[in-house]
Amino acid sequence: MGDYLLSKSNVHQWLSKLLARYAVFVPIQVEKQTHWHLLEPQDLETEPDAITPAQRRIRASEPVKSFMFQPRRQVASFPDPLMPEPPTPRLLLGIKNCDLIPLKVHDKILGEGEFEDPFYLAQRKNTLLVVADCPEPEKSCFCNLLGLTPYAMEGGDAVLSVVDGNWLLSVNESGKGLIDAAPELFKELREGSSEFARRDEQRHAALVTLNMTNAKPWNPDLAGAVAARLGDTAFWNKHAETCVECFGCLMGCPTCYCFLLYDQAKGAGVERTRTWDACYEAAYARVGGGANPRAEFIKRFANRFSCKFSAFKTDHGMYACSGCGRCFKACMGKIDIRKVLGEL
Amino acid sequence: MSNPYQPIPATILETHDETPNIRTFKLKPEREIPFLAGQFVELTVPGHGEAPFTPSSSHFKRDTFDMTIMKVGRATSALFDLRPGDRVGARGPFGQRYPLEKFEGKDIYIVGGGVGLAPLRALFLALVHEIDKYKRVFLRYGARTPADIVYKHLLPEWQKIPKVDIDLSVDVSDEKWMKKVGVVTCLMDEIPCDEKSSIAVVCGPPIMMKFVNQKLLDAGFQGSNIYLSMETNMSCGVGQCRHCRLGPYLTCKDGPVLTWDQIKNIENPFA
């Protein structure tokens, strides 16, 4: 649709207008971490200087998938059926590309094909996504190794670049409502405006940082390399040595979409709940009769890599990883996925 | 938009005890579940969970369907406490059907073990419903003891169908048993059909599947003609939850029946 500049002095006014249209979530810094926060009108009074700096930080601790594919939710009831209620329009202002790409994974599994998940789709369609550039990647970030960038190339409803404290917004047709909320606050930018050059410098610098942190590229046929190593127990054992099976890497992962359905009696009926599951769980693949194809942990450890970097690539043409680094940051055993894949 | 996790109510019309721990349930769903032989249905036992089963009745009659189920875990134990008139939940059909068009004009060699005959019965009934389309249908079935044989009351009738050839074995016989004694592969020393072109269909416990498959390959069956019912943890039924992943396949979506050619490169597929 177009490119717009919102000066730093107008940011809070714009946010207050957005609050009338959407439930607005923004990243905020809490101690050393960034977390998603439901913006309240009073936040604009009490924390006026906290919102813009947080947009420049890396992704929040919570993966964005949690907004559409909730950690736990009811998905059926019996005998009376359950259908999703219309959700409130939401705006996630400041997701990062490493959270946008994983939504493609979820779209493919839950939002396309013969069986669509109505609960996921209802939330997905009612959530506007503003994808903020990530000008200050950290040591745990590795999107560049997956051929991705610390800014959005496509997708989302708008792209935000914070340049010298001002907000540069590149808005798609689907994000029109963001500008319509307060058009008087924006200046439309023409091609060749100096803000674009500043944005591009910033993006380039972020890429340089990432390329220095993660200098050695992975095997270009990573899917084939993982598949070829699947039975090499010694290789996986070496890398799994410090794993304590806490599942932190899986629960924090923005792409993992495994789930468990379970039923609970409620009154005279039954509620069916879907909860995130972890493929490291011992009983994950066990069948009713007790047989278990991945009874040994090392098979489950290797299976995770096979699933993300081989099977998903083969089936869907993309890796089920965006290089966000949450798995590494969550790991008590300090297992760095980059080291494992770097040896393939 | 429909909800793939939502079961529809189905009433238990009648039950038939096949063995001390295997029972056939005749179910009438509120809406027809348009299954074809090979596909499966997720059965909800209200308050106790859900488990996948392949209907064991003919897909030519779908206002009701049968499921022959072994009492083995929490959900099936609770199911065995239900009586005619009680309601369960059902959702499906899921997975792939047998490609019956590829079976036409050929010998079909079916091998079942234990309760594994249940899903094969849906195939068998579909085949005999249009028996003229197929050359011959062989059924080789093994159970632990004569008391463990399912469909005892139906087998004599099936044997009378033209072009059908049935043989049975038990691991442990009793004084009345007149047929072979041994695991089901003892019925396969002579396979009376053209191995190169015939279709083999196998369902049973993993160890039985492993040895039957090997015997079929040794006999000259083509890997693309051996259809195997793979037992994995099929939970969502719609290719999403990934519990049933088997190598490159999700058995709930790509199976549960896969050919040997599809799974032969998977490490230990019958684990």
Boltz contact constraints between the chains, C-beta under 6 A:
constraints:
  - contact:
      token1: [A, 75]
      token2: [B, 5]
      max_distance: 6.0
  - contact:
      token1: [A, 76]
      token2: [B, 5]
      max_distance: 6.0
  - contact:
      token1: [A, 76]
      token2: [B, 6]
      max_distance: 6.0
  - contact:
      token1: [A, 78]
      token2: [B, 7]
      max_distance: 6.0
  - contact:
      token1: [A, 78]
      token2: [B, 46]
      max_distance: 6.0
  - contact:
      token1: [A, 78]
      token2: [B, 89]
      max_distance: 6.0
  - contact:
      token1: [A, 79]
      token2: [B, 9]
      max_distance: 6.0
  - contact:
      token1: [A, 81]
      token2: [B, 6]
      max_distance: 6.0
  - contact:
      token1: [A, 109]
      token2: [B, 240]
      max_distance: 6.0
  - contact:
      token1: [A, 115]
      token2: [B, 4]
      max_distance: 6.0
  - contact:
      token1: [A, 115]
      token2: [B, 238]
      max_distance: 6.0
  - contact:
      token1: [A, 118]
      token2: [B, 1]
      max_distance: 6.0
  - contact:
      token1: [A, 118]
      token2: [B, 3]
      max_distance: 6.0
  - contact:
      token1: [A, 231]
      token2: [B, 267]
      max_distance: 6.0
  - contact:
      token1: [A, 258]
      token2: [B, 241]
      max_distance: 6.0
  - contact:
      token1: [A, 258]
      token2: [B, 242]
      max_distance: 6.0
  - contact:
      token1: [A, 259]
      token2: [B, 241]
      max_distance: 6.0
  - contact:
      token1: [A, 261]
      token2: [B, 235]
      max_distance: 6.0
  - contact:
      token1: [A, 263]
      token2: [B, 49]
      max_distance: 6.0
  - contact:
      token1: [A, 265]
      token2: [B, 47]
      max_distance: 6.0
  - contact:
      token1: [A, 270]
      token2: [B, 46]
      max_distance: 6.0
  - contact:
      token1: [A, 270]
      token2: [B, 47]
      max_distance: 6.0
  - contact:
      token1: [A, 285]
      token2: [B, 233]
      max_distance: 6.0
  - contact:
      token1: [A, 287]
      token2: [B, 231]
      max_distance: 6.0
  - contact:
      token1: [A, 287]
      token2: [B, 233]
      max_distance: 6.0
  - contact:
      token1: [A, 288]
      token2: [B, 72]
      max_distance: 6.0
  - contact:
      token1: [A, 288]
      token2: [B, 73]
      max_distance: 6.0
  - contact:
      token1: [A, 289]
      token2: [B, 72]
      max_distance: 6.0
  - contact:
      token1: [A, 291]
      token2: [B, 206]
      max_distance: 6.0
  - contact:
      token1: [A, 293]
      token2: [B, 271]
      max_distance: 6.0
  - contact:
      token1: [A, 311]
      token2: [B, 248]
      max_distance: 6.0
